Amino acid sequence: MEIWKEAGIVPSGKWYIVTKNNMTESLKVANKQKGYFMTENTTWFIGKHNYPSLDLLLSGDTNLLNIYHILLRKYNKTDYNEYAIKFHDFVKSEKGQEIIRNFGKEKYGISFFNDAKKTKSLIE
């Protein structure tokens, strides 16, 4: 909704359909209605062959960044779950960042996610 607000548009009326569904189902509605829909790259690139009336209009704008975080829940205000810490450390490691950086490339020709270094450079 922030993007609508920034554009100075209050989405309402017959042209604005609230699907109350997931990305894939909402893309199906947009395809059937010959409308448009905002989704993230992964869902689009995996299923774009299922939406013949839709085309990619915009990608890569920093306003569209979808940043993922790892949150560790504190137990007793001092201890973290050991497996959560191991997962966190792996994701931050070079091997973990390489997996993120290359995820999707082999099958779809593009990476679905930015690693931490690229994401940081995009938001600075």
Phi and psi in degrees as a GROMACS rama.xvg file:
@    title "Ramachandran Plot"
@    xaxis  label "Phi"
@    yaxis  label "Psi"
@TYPE xy
-61.8657  -36.722  GLU-2
-66.5356  -41.6005  ILE-3
-59.5272  -46.157  TRP-4
-60.0141  -45.0594  LYS-5
-63.5622  -31.5672  GLU-6
-80.3497  -7.79432  ALA-7
75.968  27.0351  GLY-8
-118.917  133.115  ILE-9
-102.226  106.326  VAL-10
-68.9227  117.584  PRO-11
-164.973  164.096  SER-12
103.337  -178.885  GLY-13
-63.5448  -28.242  LYS-14
-72.9089  -19.0544  TRP-15
-103.347  109.495  TYR-16
-107.057  123.349  ILE-17
-94.7406  114.359  VAL-18
-86.0463  -24.1438  THR-19
51.2642  42.231  LYS-20
-137.813  179.089  ASN-21
-77.3894  175.028  ASN-22
-59.4041  -46.5456  MET-23
-61.5719  -46.8278  THR-24
-65.9917  -36.3162  GLU-25
-68.2543  -36.1739  SER-26
-64.3345  -37.1762  LEU-27
-61.6368  -41.4947  LYS-28
-64.3228  -46.4215  VAL-29
-60.7689  -41.1671  ALA-30
-62.9722  -46.6668  ASN-31
-65.02  -40.7486  LYS-32
-82.09  -5.05123  GLN-33
55.4034  44.2133  LYS-34
-105.244  -147.609  GLY-35
-142.979  162.929  TYR-36
-157.702  144.466  PHE-37
-99.9734  121.549  MET-38
-137.165  172.077  THR-39
-91.4647  162.834  GLU-40
-56.6251  -42.7508  ASN-41
-58.446  -52.1011  THR-42
-61.5322  -40.1194  THR-43
-64.0904  -52.4592  TRP-44
-69.2198  -31.4127  PHE-45
-70.3783  -37.8464  ILE-46
-113.782  6.03402  GLY-47
-56.6076  -27.9325  LYS-48
-65.6185  -16.7303  HIS-49
-87.037  -3.75453  ASN-50
-126.079  70.7978  TYR-51
-64.8065  -21.4036  PRO-52
-91.8009  4.05768  SER-53
-110.572  144.138  LEU-54
-128.384  150.298  ASP-55
-73.5049  121.922  LEU-56
-99.9918  -35.605  LEU-57
-150.491  135.983  LEU-58
-150.033  145.957  SER-59
92.9745  -6.09491  GLY-60
-66.2307  135.78  ASP-61
-63.2474  -21.8604  THR-62
-68.3219  -16.5928  ASN-63
-101.396  5.64491  LEU-64
-60.3172  135.236  LEU-65
-116.69  93.5549  ASN-66
-91.0004  129.887  ILE-67
-98.0891  146.748  TYR-68
-126.745  153.63  HIS-69
-107.832  122.847  ILE-70
-114.225  132.177  LEU-71
-105.622  128.256  LEU-72
-84.3935  128.972  ARG-73
-80.39  133.265  LYS-74
-106.351  129.809  TYR-75
54.7684  28.2945  ASN-76
62.6559  -0.466459  LYS-77
-132.153  -34.1179  THR-78
-100.73  139.621  ASP-79
-109.153  150.943  TYR-80
-59.8729  130.041  ASN-81
-60.5804  -34.2868  GLU-82
-72.6703  -34.9705  TYR-83
-64.4884  -40.7903  ALA-84
-64.7416  -42.9797  ILE-85
-62.2504  -43.0049  LYS-86
-62.6461  -47.2524  PHE-87
-55.3998  -48.7995  HIS-88
-64.225  -38.0541  ASP-89
-65.1409  -46.5334  PHE-90
-60.1342  -38.1125  VAL-91
-73.9981  -21.333  LYS-92
-67.7239  164.192  SER-93
-60.9894  -40.1184  GLU-94
-62.697  -44.8631  LYS-95
-62.9336  -43.2055  GLY-96
-66.0784  -34.2054  GLN-97
-65.0962  -41.2305  GLU-98
-61.2477  -45.7156  ILE-99
-62.3295  -46.615  ILE-100
-61.4722  -32.5024  ARG-101
-106.655  0.830427  ASN-102
-63.2438  121.658  PHE-103
98.511  -20.0211  GLY-104
-59.5587  -46.9967  LYS-105
-62.0955  -44.343  GLU-106
-85.3548  -36.4641  LYS-107
-113.246  -6.15646  TYR-108
82.6837  -1.84986  GLY-109
-138.501  155.76  ILE-110
-85.3344  135.005  SER-111
-79.6858  -21.1884  PHE-112
-133.674  153.084  PHE-113
-93.4553  143.576  ASN-114
-76.1431  174.987  ASP-115
-60.7476  -39.2368  ALA-116
-65.0652  -45.7129  LYS-117
-67.122  -42.547  LYS-118
-58.8648  -43.9747  THR-119
-60.0437  -43.2914  LYS-120
-66.5221  -30.3587  SER-121
-72.9571  -31.4698  LEU-122
-94.3749  -7.90016  ILE-123
